[in-house]
């Protein structure tokens, strides 16, 4: 079930993707796989593989808020802009947070999207396939 809004809590090791509507929340965890090699740049490749899986989890979601620490947000944003430019319009914001619960995260996202939608002249219509 793909919903209209999602909030992502991301760090360099895992991501919590919470899709939600007025009554439901659907959670998905994405964990980074670790590749212990001495090969130059393997940590960057591992991080890029992780970010790619997170991006795949956001497919079809119209509006996404990404939350996390400053470095995690910066690194993920750079990855999206460079490697997944089609996802850029779906990510409506980046917010710094410090270990919120799932309930706090959804409340923050609902408040954020309410302000975002009001600033943009009302809620963007959900795609026909998700109605």
C-alpha positions in Angstrom: 0.0 0.0 0.0 1.6 3.3 -1.1 0.5 6.4 0.7 0.8 10.0 -0.2 3.2 11.1 2.6 6.2 9.6 4.2 8.8 10.6 6.7 12.3 9.0 6.8 14.6 8.9 9.8 18.1 8.2 8.4 21.6 7.8 9.7 24.6 6.1 8.0 23.5 2.6 9.2 19.8 2.4 8.9 16.6 4.2 7.8 13.1 4.1 9.2 10.5 4.8 6.4 7.1 5.7 7.8 4.3 6.1 5.2 1.1 7.4 6.6 -2.3 8.9 6.0 -4.9 10.2 8.5 -5.6 6.7 10.1 -2.7 4.4 9.1 1.1 4.2 9.5 3.2 1.7 7.6 6.8 1.2 8.8 9.7 -0.2 6.9 13.3 -0.5 8.1 16.3 -0.4 5.7 19.6 -1.4 7.1 23.0 -0.9 5.6 25.0 -4.0 4.7 28.6 -3.9 5.8 31.3 -4.9 3.5 34.6 -5.2 5.4 37.2 -4.9 2.7 40.5 -3.0 2.4 39.6 -1.9 -1.0 39.8 1.9 -1.4 36.4 3.5 -1.4 34.5 0.5 -0.2 32.8 2.5 2.6 31.5 5.0 0.0 30.2 2.2 -2.2 28.5 0.6 0.8 26.9 3.9 1.7 25.7 4.5 -1.9 24.2 1.0 -2.0 22.3 1.7 1.3 21.1 5.1 0.0 19.9 3.4 -3.3 17.8 1.0 -1.3 16.3 3.9 0.7 15.5 5.7 -2.5 13.9 2.6 -3.9 11.7 2.4 -0.7 10.4 5.9 -1.5 9.2 5.1 -5.1 5.7 6.2 -5.7 5.4 8.4 -2.6 4.4 11.9 -3.6 5.8 13.9 -0.7 8.7 12.8 1.6 10.2 14.5 4.6 13.8 13.3 5.4 14.9 13.6 9.0 18.1 12.8 10.9 21.5 14.2 11.9 23.2 17.0 10.0 25.8 14.7 8.4 23.3 12.0 7.5 21.0 14.5 5.9 23.8 16.2 4.0 25.2 12.9 2.7 21.8 11.6 1.7 20.8 14.8 0.0 24.0 14.9 -1.9 23.4 11.3 -3.0 19.9 12.0 -4.1 20.8 15.1 -6.1 23.7 13.4 -7.8 22.5 9.9 -8.4 18.6 10.0 -8.1 17.6 13.4 -9.5 14.1 12.1 -10.3 13.5 11.8 -6.6 14.4 15.5 -5.8 10.9 16.9 -6.4 9.4 14.2 -4.0 11.6 15.2 -1.1 9.9 18.3 0.1 12.2 18.9 3.1 15.1 18.0 5.3 14.8 18.4 9.1 17.3 17.8 11.9 16.0 15.5 14.7 17.5 13.7 17.6 16.2 10.1 18.1 12.4 10.7 18.1 10.0 7.8 18.6 7.9 6.7 15.6 4.9 8.5 17.1 6.9 11.8 17.5 8.2 11.4 14.0 4.8 11.0 12.4 3.5 14.0 14.5 6.4 16.1 13.3 5.8 15.0 9.7 2.1 15.7 9.8 2.7 19.2 11.2 5.4 19.8 8.5 3.2 18.6 5.6 0.3 20.8 6.9 2.5 23.9 6.7 4.1 22.8 3.4 0.7 22.2 1.8 -0.7 25.5 3.0 2.4 27.3 1.6 1.9 25.7 -1.7 -1.8 26.6 -2.1 -3.3 23.4 -0.7 -2.6 19.7 -0.8 -1.1 18.4 -4.0 -3.5 15.8 -5.4 -2.6 12.2 -4.9 -1.7 10.3 -8.1 -4.6 8.5 -9.6 -3.0 5.1 -9.0 -3.0 5.7 -5.2 -6.6 6.8 -4.8 
